[in-house]
Amino acid sequence: MGLMLSLRLAWNLGFIIAVPVAVFGFGGAYLDKYLQTTPIFVITGFVLAIVLTVIGVYRKVKEILGAS
């Protein structure tokens, strides 16, 4: 595996992990603040982010293993 391929893989996995956490985590925090609720939306957002991250990483690993 070349250096550029490794860097591209690391970049893709970084986005797969960071984007759902940022979007759903901060979105949940915003909703909790806006609606003046307990941290139910933050917790729900992080749980949803974890589920989406696991699915995304699984698909990426499956794609990599299928290509090799």
N, CA, C and O of each residue as an XYZ file, in Angstrom:
272
protein
N       0.854     -1.169      0.000
C       0.000      0.000      0.000
C       0.898      1.229      0.000
O       1.784      1.360      0.845
N       0.670      2.111     -0.931
C       1.500      3.290     -1.047
C       1.172      4.338      0.001
O       0.156      4.269      0.693
N       2.057      5.295      0.090
C       1.892      6.361      1.070
C       0.630      7.174      0.799
O      -0.118      7.484      1.726
N       0.391      7.517     -0.454
C      -0.788      8.324     -0.785
C      -2.086      7.567     -0.495
O      -3.062      8.157     -0.030
N      -2.094      6.272     -0.768
C      -3.275      5.464     -0.479
C      -3.521      5.391      1.028
O      -4.663      5.448      1.483
N      -2.450      5.267      1.784
C      -2.574      5.229      3.244
C      -3.093      6.556      3.787
O      -3.944      6.580      4.677
N      -2.582      7.651      3.253
C      -3.042      8.965      3.696
C      -4.508      9.199      3.322
O      -5.268      9.777      4.098
N      -4.893      8.747      2.137
C      -6.285      8.894      1.719
C      -7.207      8.082      2.627
O      -8.284      8.545      3.001
N      -6.784      6.883      2.975
C      -7.568      6.044      3.877
C      -7.704      6.698      5.251
O      -8.793      6.719      5.824
N      -6.609      7.226      5.776
C      -6.652      7.893      7.078
C      -7.565      9.117      7.029
O      -8.323      9.366      7.967
N      -7.495      9.873      5.948
C      -8.337     11.054      5.781
C      -9.814     10.654      5.738
O     -10.648     11.271      6.401
N     -10.130      9.624      4.961
C     -11.515      9.154      4.855
C     -12.045      8.664      6.199
O     -13.162      9.003      6.590
N     -11.254      7.877      6.898
C     -11.698      7.381      8.202
C     -11.866      8.520      9.202
O     -12.770      8.491     10.036
N     -11.001      9.515      9.116
C     -11.144     10.687      9.984
C     -12.473     11.386      9.776
O     -13.153     11.756     10.733
N     -12.834     11.563      8.514
C     -14.119     12.189      8.220
C     -15.288     11.305      8.641
O     -16.283     11.795      9.175
N     -15.165     10.010      8.402
C     -16.243      9.086      8.775
C     -16.495      9.134     10.281
O     -17.633      8.990     10.727
N     -15.442      9.334     11.056
C     -15.572      9.363     12.508
C     -15.958     10.751     13.018
O     -16.825     10.868     13.884
N     -15.331     11.795     12.495
C     -15.502     13.136     13.054
C     -16.801     13.823     12.654
O     -17.418     14.499     13.477
N     -17.220     13.662     11.420
C     -18.388     14.414     10.944
C     -19.671     14.050     11.696
O     -20.368     14.955     12.155
N     -20.013     12.768     11.843
C     -21.248     12.480     12.595
C     -21.199     12.955     14.047
O     -22.200     13.437     14.578
N     -20.045     12.820     14.684
C     -19.927     13.261     16.077
C     -20.113     14.770     16.167
O     -20.819     15.261     17.048
N     -19.484     15.503     15.262
C     -19.606     16.957     15.283
C     -21.030     17.401     14.966
O     -21.594     18.238     15.671
N     -21.604     16.849     13.921
C     -22.943     17.283     13.496
C     -23.994     16.929     14.542
O     -24.752     17.793     14.983
N     -24.038     15.667     14.936
C     -25.087     15.245     15.858
C     -24.807     15.671     17.298
O     -25.742     15.948     18.049
N     -23.545     15.726     17.691
C     -23.212     16.186     19.038
C     -23.523     17.658     19.230
O     -24.211     18.034     20.180
N     -23.015     18.499     18.322
C     -23.279     19.932     18.428
C     -24.737     20.260     18.110
O     -25.313     21.183     18.687
N     -25.326     19.501     17.191
C     -26.751     19.697     16.906
C     -27.610     19.388     18.117
O     -28.561     20.112     18.415
N     -27.276     18.318     18.811
C     -28.004     17.976     20.031
C     -27.812     19.010     21.123
O     -28.753     19.345     21.843
N     -26.589     19.519     21.248
C     -26.333     20.560     22.245
C     -27.123     21.826     21.922
O     -27.672     22.472     22.814
N     -27.172     22.169     20.644
C     -27.944     23.344     20.234
C     -29.429     23.155     20.544
O     -30.076     24.054     21.081
N     -29.963     21.985     20.203
C     -31.382     21.727     20.479
C     -31.677     21.756     21.978
O     -32.702     22.292     22.400
N     -30.782     21.182     22.780
C     -30.991     21.209     24.226
C     -30.983     22.639     24.757
O     -31.792     22.990     25.616
N     -30.079     23.453     24.250
C     -30.018     24.840     24.698
C     -31.242     25.613     24.212
O     -31.838     26.380     24.969
N     -31.611     25.411     22.957
C     -32.746     26.132     22.374
C     -34.064     25.752     23.046
O     -34.892     26.617     23.328
N     -34.254     24.469     23.299
C     -35.497     23.992     23.903
C     -35.446     23.969     25.429
O     -36.436     23.641     26.083
N     -34.290     24.320     25.994
C     -34.074     24.338     27.444
C     -34.456     23.004     28.074
O     -35.244     22.943     29.018
N     -33.881     21.947     27.531
C     -34.155     20.603     28.028
C     -32.913     20.032     28.683
O     -31.828     20.610     28.622
N     -33.098     18.894     29.304
C     -31.958     18.167     29.847
C     -31.131     17.664     28.668
O     -31.569     17.794     27.525
N     -29.977     17.107     28.900
C     -29.120     16.725     27.761
C     -29.609     15.517     26.973
O     -28.806     14.682     26.556
N     -30.902     15.417     26.767
C     -31.451     14.274     26.033
C     -31.040     14.302     24.565
O     -30.746     13.256     23.985
N     -31.015     15.476     23.964
C     -30.655     15.556     22.550
C     -29.156     15.352     22.335
O     -28.747     14.807     21.310
N     -28.339     15.784     23.290
C     -26.896     15.529     23.189
C     -26.637     14.032     23.254
O     -25.882     13.493     22.445
N     -27.252     13.369     24.203
C     -27.066     11.922     24.348
C     -27.588     11.193     23.121
O     -26.924     10.300     22.595
N     -28.773     11.572     22.663
C     -29.341     10.955     21.464
C     -28.454     11.208     20.252
O     -28.240     10.312     19.435
N     -27.941     12.425     20.138
C     -27.053     12.755     19.024
C     -25.785     11.931     19.035
O     -25.353     11.442     17.990
N     -25.183     11.769     20.197
C     -23.961     10.973     20.272
C     -24.221      9.498     20.004
O     -23.406      8.832     19.365
N     -25.336      8.984     20.481
C     -25.669      7.583     20.194
C     -25.871      7.394     18.698
O     -25.371      6.430     18.118
N     -26.598      8.304     18.076
C     -26.805      8.235     16.633
C     -25.483      8.377     15.885
O     -25.257      7.694     14.886
N     -24.612      9.257     16.364
C     -23.302      9.432     15.739
C     -22.467      8.161     15.845
O     -21.782      7.792     14.892
N     -22.514      7.497     16.980
C     -21.762      6.252     17.150
C     -22.275      5.184     16.199
O     -21.488      4.469     15.579
N     -23.591      5.073     16.084
C     -24.172      4.080     15.174
C     -23.749      4.364     13.737
O     -23.320      3.456     13.024
N     -23.866      5.616     13.310
C     -23.480      5.971     11.941
C     -21.983      5.786     11.706
O     -21.572      5.385     10.617
N     -21.173      6.072     12.711
C     -19.731      5.889     12.582
C     -19.379      4.418     12.438
O     -18.551      4.058     11.600
N     -19.992      3.569     13.239
C     -19.725      2.129     13.139
C     -20.124      1.611     11.763
O     -19.391      0.829     11.158
N     -21.274      2.038     11.269
C     -21.714      1.613      9.937
C     -20.753      2.116      8.868
O     -20.397      1.371      7.954
N     -20.333      3.363      8.973
C     -19.405      3.927      7.992
C     -18.056      3.240      7.985
O     -17.513      2.942      6.921
N     -17.509      2.985      9.165
C     -16.215      2.301      9.246
C     -16.346      0.870      8.740
O     -15.454      0.379      8.047
N     -17.435      0.198      9.071
C     -17.657     -1.167      8.591
C     -17.682     -1.205      7.068
O     -17.047     -2.062      6.453
N     -18.415     -0.280      6.465
C     -18.487     -0.240      5.000
C     -17.125      0.049      4.378
O     -16.776     -0.527      3.348
N     -16.359      0.937      5.002
C     -15.039      1.275      4.462
C     -14.099      0.079      4.565
O     -13.371     -0.217      3.617
N     -14.107     -0.605      5.691
C     -13.255     -1.786      5.859
C     -13.672     -2.880      4.890
O     -12.823     -3.551      4.304
N     -14.969     -3.061      4.721
C     -15.469     -4.054      3.769
C     -15.017     -3.713      2.350
O     -14.633     -4.602      1.590
N     -15.060     -2.436      1.994
C     -14.598     -1.991      0.677
C     -13.105     -2.253      0.497
O     -12.676     -2.700     -0.567
N     -12.324     -1.981      1.519
C     -10.872     -2.181      1.442
C     -10.542     -3.663      1.331
O      -9.713     -4.056      0.511
N     -11.181     -4.480      2.146
C     -10.896     -5.912      2.103
C     -11.382     -6.547      0.810
O     -10.791     -7.516      0.333
N     -12.444     -6.014      0.245
C     -12.941     -6.531     -1.022
C     -12.054     -6.151     -2.191
O     -12.001     -6.869     -3.190
N     -11.353     -5.023     -2.075
C     -10.494     -4.551     -3.159
C      -9.137     -5.246     -3.162
O      -8.452     -5.259     -4.185
N      -8.746     -5.819     -2.040
C      -7.399     -6.419     -1.984
C      -7.380     -7.887     -2.276
O      -6.316     -8.505     -2.261
